[in-house]
Amino acid sequence: MTKRPTFKDLFKESMKDPKIKAAYDILEPEFAVIDQFINARKKTNYSQEELANELAMQQPAIARLEQGGYATTTVNTLSRIANALGYKLKISLLPKKTPTRK
């Protein structure tokens, strides 16, 4: 009987495909932000519903944010969520390794 692959195994294998890796690299900053919000919420022991109630929002709005649907969420809303979780939102630009324009 073969062992069922873990998500980590599947991820590692899929990153060998240059097309998949390129697509992932484009979305990586979004994944990082999502992870930070989820980890912050869990660290504070808030459920999605409790956090939504704290912010006078609906629980599905928090679920959408955590599923990557924050592209249309305002910076102000992200800041309010971070603040409710005991964090401060910081947005920064980092230089690329290679410039896009010469």
CORGI-V494278 format. One record per residue. N is the residue number from 1. OMEGA is omega in radians with two decimals (none if undefined). Layout:
n=N omega=OMEGA
n=N omega=OMEGA
This chain:
n=1 omega=-3.11
n=2 omega=3.13
n=3 omega=3.11
n=4 omega=-3.11
n=5 omega=3.09
n=6 omega=3.07
n=7 omega=-3.14
n=8 omega=3.10
n=9 omega=-3.14
n=10 omega=3.12
n=11 omega=-3.13
n=12 omega=3.14
n=13 omega=-3.11
n=14 omega=3.14
n=15 omega=3.07
n=16 omega=3.12
n=17 omega=-3.08
n=18 omega=3.14
n=19 omega=3.12
n=20 omega=3.13
n=21 omega=3.14
n=22 omega=3.13
n=23 omega=3.11
n=24 omega=-3.11
n=25 omega=3.10
n=26 omega=-3.08
n=27 omega=-3.05
n=28 omega=3.11
n=29 omega=3.10
n=30 omega=3.12
n=31 omega=-3.12
n=32 omega=3.13
n=33 omega=3.13
n=34 omega=3.14
n=35 omega=-3.13
n=36 omega=3.12
n=37 omega=3.14
n=38 omega=-3.13
n=39 omega=3.12
n=40 omega=3.14
n=41 omega=-3.14
n=42 omega=3.14
n=43 omega=3.14
n=44 omega=3.12
n=45 omega=3.03
n=46 omega=2.90
n=47 omega=3.08
n=48 omega=-3.11
n=49 omega=3.13
n=50 omega=3.12
n=51 omega=3.12
n=52 omega=3.13
n=53 omega=3.12
n=54 omega=-3.07
n=55 omega=-3.08
n=56 omega=3.11
n=57 omega=3.04
n=58 omega=3.13
n=59 omega=3.13
n=60 omega=3.10
n=61 omega=3.09
n=62 omega=3.11
n=63 omega=3.12
n=64 omega=3.11
n=65 omega=-3.09
n=66 omega=3.09
n=67 omega=3.10
n=68 omega=-3.11
n=69 omega=-3.10
n=70 omega=-3.10
n=71 omega=3.13
n=72 omega=3.11
n=73 omega=-3.11
n=74 omega=3.07
n=75 omega=3.12
n=76 omega=3.13
n=77 omega=3.09
n=78 omega=3.12
n=79 omega=3.10
n=80 omega=3.13
n=81 omega=3.12
n=82 omega=-3.13
n=83 omega=3.13
n=84 omega=3.13
n=85 omega=3.14
n=86 omega=-3.13
n=87 omega=3.05
n=88 omega=3.12
n=89 omega=3.09
n=90 omega=3.11
n=91 omega=-3.13
n=92 omega=3.05
n=93 omega=3.09
n=94 omega=-3.14
n=95 omega=3.05
n=96 omega=3.07
n=97 omega=3.10
n=98 omega=-3.13
n=99 omega=3.12
n=100 omega=-3.10
n=101 omega=-3.10
n=102 omega=none
